[in-house]
Amino acid sequence: MILSQTAQYALRIMTHISLVQGARPVRAKEIAMSIRSPSPYVSKVLRKLVTAGLLRAERGHGGGFVLARPAEKILFCHVLEAVQPVKEVKQCIFGWRKCNPDNPCILHHRWNAVSSSFEEWARHTSLADIQNDAVKSDWLTRVSDYPK
């Protein structure tokens, strides 16, 4: 599992929105500042997440982005699928074009275990899980520069 920068930003964006959305939409500029990413790049990722049906854009004064469905229905695998093609995720960590169980690179078996574990995590972790973790650990009050 090799995550592109876009995939990493998508996970950060969705996590941020789920943690601060509350009763208001979250503006793209706020998201960019919070995750420390350039605004144009964040806008590009936000468009992909809207197109995938994970976010909804609300226009006008007080507009911004909100989750398109309940946090418990949005798994991290959905976020990753929205921005990173599966074939990119399955590429060989050693760089071989035809790495597989029948013709493995030297890292194949060990990397496959790590990759499988990550895929399992992504299939079973929802934004609601992250919200619950933040509450349990009192994370939002401990992170001084995180917008509330």
N, C-alpha and C positions, 0 to 999 in steps of 0.2 A: 504494500500500500504506500504509494508515493503521492502525497497531496501537493497539488499545485498551489501557488500563492493565491489564486482565485478561490480555490476550495477552502483554504485556511481563512481567508477574509469572509467567505460566505458563512462559515461556522461562527465566526466572531460576530458578524452582523446579526444573524438570527438569534444568537445568545443575547446580545445587547438589547435587541428589540423585545425579546421575551422578558428580560429583567426590568426594563424601565417603561414598557408600554403603558401599563396601568390603564387609566381612563383617557389617555391622549395618544395621538399618533406621534411617531418619532421622526424628526426631520433628518434628511440625508447628511446635512452638515454636522449635526450633533453626532451621528453615527461615525462619520469620518474622524472627527476629533477624538471621540472615545476610543476607537480601535487603532488610532494613529495611522491612518491610511489616507492617501490623496483623495479628495472629493470626487474627481472624475472617475477614478477606479471604483470607488464605492458605488457611484451611480450606475456604472456598467454592471456590477454584480447585483445591485438591487433590481435592475430591469430583468435579469435572468431569473431572479427569485419570484418576481411578480408573474413573469411568463409561465413559470412552473406551477403557479397557483399556491405558493407558500406564503406570499405577502400580498397585501392589497394596498394600493396607493390611494390616498385621499387628497384631493386637490383643494386649493383655496386657503384662506386664512386659517391657521391652526391645522393645516394638512400635514401629511407625512406618511409614514408607513406603519401598518399594523399587521399582525398575524392574520392570515386568511382563514385559518381554522384554529381550533383549540390547541394549546401547547402540547397536550398529551397525544395529539394526533400527528404531530410533526416530529418525525424521527431524523436523526442525523444522516442516515442513509438517503433520505429524501433530499436533504440540503445538498449533499455531495453529488447526487445524480443530476441535480438541476444545473450544476456548473462544471462538472468534470466527467467526460465520457468514460464509461466503464473500461474501455480498452486501455486508456491511459493509466487507470488504477492497477491494471493487471500486468503492467510492463515488468520486465526482468530488472531486478535491483542491480545486477551485474552488467546490464546493458546488452545482453544477448537478444537477438531478434526472435530466435526459436527456442526459448527456454521453456521446458515443460517437464513433467515427471519422467518421461521417457528419455529426454535429452537435457538433464538439469545442469545449470551452472553450479559452481562450487558453493554458492550461497543459497541455492534454491530451497532446500528442505528446511533450513532454519528460518529463512525469510518467509516461507510459506506459512509457518506456524505463527509468526508475528502478524502477517497480513490477515490470516484467518481470524485471529483474536481481535484485530482492529475491526474487521468487517462485522463480527458478532457484536462488538460494542456499538457500532453505528446502527445496526439493525434493532438494537434493544434500548437505545438511549434516546429519550424524547426531550424536547425543550422543557417540559414539565419536570422531568428529573433534575435538570440543571437549576430550574427555579427552586425546587425543594432543597437541593444541595446548598444553594446560596442562603436560604433561610436558616437551615440547620447549622451552617458554619458561621452565620452572622457576617457573611462575606461583604455584603453591600455597605455595612457600616465600618468595616475594617479597611476598605479600599478608599483612601481619602480623595483620590482624584476621579472617582467614578461618579458620573452624574446620577442624581436620584430623581 
